[in-house]
Amino acid sequence: MQLSRVFGIKHLWIVGLITTTLCYQASTLAADGRVGIPSIVPFNENTSVPNAVRNECQLGEKVSSFLARYANVQFSDTPSTGQYIDMSITEVFAPGGGAFSGPKWMEVTGTLMNNGSPVASFRAKRFSMGGAFGGFKGTCSIIGRCTKAIAKDIAEWLKNPLDGAELGDAR
């Protein structure tokens, strides 16, 4: 059936305009499909973190930089429009002493926002003993392994963001 018969010839230009607008919006999203993230993932205000770890390990910077390496994201500390992951470090267990003080772990929670509205949320948690030669690594190095794994988990989640997702060792 011809569109001119369905809509009438004088309304056909409206259909063309709507189609053109939708195609433009879809191509804009495809071309600029980047998701904004904070340049430094902040610590949640209720998170207890040893001062040495907070000041020396650069956990927030590492999560952001690793996520930028593994996903199509951009640093955006003042999100206003588009997609943005509002996230924070919600748990850190990293006593000093490297591998001699036992396992370290870290948790990041976040919500994917679209133009200020929540789309999906996640909780990502990772544990580490330091891997190979862990006994020779310091606390920042060991907990740093968690930041890298969490960033990989979040990058994978971004491919299909399901609400309430438990990532990494949080499952």
N, C-alpha and C positions, 0 to 999 in steps of 0.2 A: 504494500500500500504506500502511496506517495505521501510524503509529509505535507505537501501543499493541499491535498484533499482533506487530511486530518485536521490541520490547524488553520487552513485557509491561507491564501497566498500572502495577505497582508500581515499575518502573524508569524510567518516563516522567519522573518528577520529576528524576532525575539528568540526563537529556538536557536538560531545561529549565534546570537549574542550570548545566550546562556551556555551553549556548548563551548564557545571560545573561552569564556570566563572560567569554566570548570577545567578545561584543558590547561589554561595558563596557571591556575592554582595548583594543579597536580604536578606540572613540570617545575614550578617554583619549589614545591616541597621536595621533589626528587633531587633537584639541583642543590638545594640548601637544606638537606636532611640532617644537619648537625644538631646535636643536642647540647645545650649549655650545661656546664658544671662549674662549681666554685673552683677558683685557682688553688685554694687551700681548703680541704674539707675540714670544717671546724669540729672541735670536741663539743659534744652535747654538754650543756651546763651542769648536768647531774653526773657526768662521767668522772670517776675518780682515777687519776693517772699519776704515777710517781713524778715528781717535779723533774727529775733527771731525764725521764723518758719524754715528758712533754716538751722540755727545752732542747734536748739534744737529738732525738730520733727523727724529727720532721715527718711524722706519720701523715698528717694532712696533706702536705706537699707531695709525698710519695703516692698516696692513693690517687690524687688528681693527675700527676704526671704519668703514672702507669695506665690509668684509664684513658688518657689522651693518646697513649701509644697503641692501645688495643681496640679502641672504638672511635666512631666518627663523632667526636665531641669537640667543643671549643670552650675555652675559659670565659665565663660570663658571671661576674660577681654581682651584677645588678640586673637580674632577669626581668623583662617586662612583657615580652611576647614570645611566642614559639614554645618549643619544648625545652625543659630544664629539669635536671635532677636536683631536688632539694635533699641533701644528705648530710649526715653528721656521724662522727665516731661516737658510738654509744657505750662501748666497753673495751677496756684494755687491761690485760693482766700481764705485766712484764716486770717482775722483780729483778733487781740488779743481780749480777753474778753470771750472766750468760747462760750456757747450758747447765751449769752446775746448780742453778736455782730452779730447774725444772722447765716444763713446757710454758710457752707464751701463747697468748691468744688475743684476738682483736675482733670487734664487731662494728659494722657500719650499717646503718639503716637509712633508707631513702625513699622518696616518692617522686615518680616521674610526673611532672606537671605539664599541661598544655594550655598556654595562655592563662595561667593562674589557676586552672582547675586540675585536681588530682586525676591521674589516669591509672596508675598502678604503683604498688609499693613493694619493697623487698627488705629482707634482713640477711646480711652476708656475714659469715663468721668463719675464721680460719685459726687453726692451731699449728704450732711448729715447735720442734725440738732443735731446729737448726740444720737439719739435713746432714749430708756427708760432712764430716769434720766439724760437726756442731759443737763439740767440746772446745774448739779453738775460736768460736765466734762469740762476740759480745751480744748484749741484750738488744741493742739497736739493729744489729745485723739479723738477728733471729726474728724479731717482731717485724722487721722490714720485709721478710719473706711473706709474712701474712698480708701486708699491703699489696704486694704484687699479685698474690693469688686472689685476693678480694677484687682487685681491679679487673682481672680476667673474668671472674664470676659475673661482675656487673656488666661487662662488655658483652658476654654471652646472653645475659638476661635481656639486654637492650634489643636483641634481635627478635625477641618475642616476649615483651614485658607483661607478665601475668601478675595480677594483684595478689598480694600476700605471699609472694615467693620467698622460699627459704633457700639461700644459696650457700654453696661450699659446705662447711662443716655444720651449718645451722640446720641441715636436714635431719 
